[in-house]
Amino acid sequence: MLPQLLIKMLQIIKIQYQIIIYLLGVLFGKSLTDWDDEEPVNQSYQKLQVD
């Protein structure tokens, strides 16, 4: 009885681990790839003149 319960609990832990890894990938993976896609903004600014 105890080994079967232990095996079942380990399977549940593995499933939870896979879910957590997937959710972290969705959460951080998208934000990390957004930085690569952005291009710098090329705006003209007023020139600073110093005497």
Summary of the structure (lengths in Angstrom):
residues: 51
radius of gyration: 25.4
end to end distance: 87.9
largest distance: 87.9
contacts: 70
relative contact order: 0.07
helix: 71%
strand: 0%
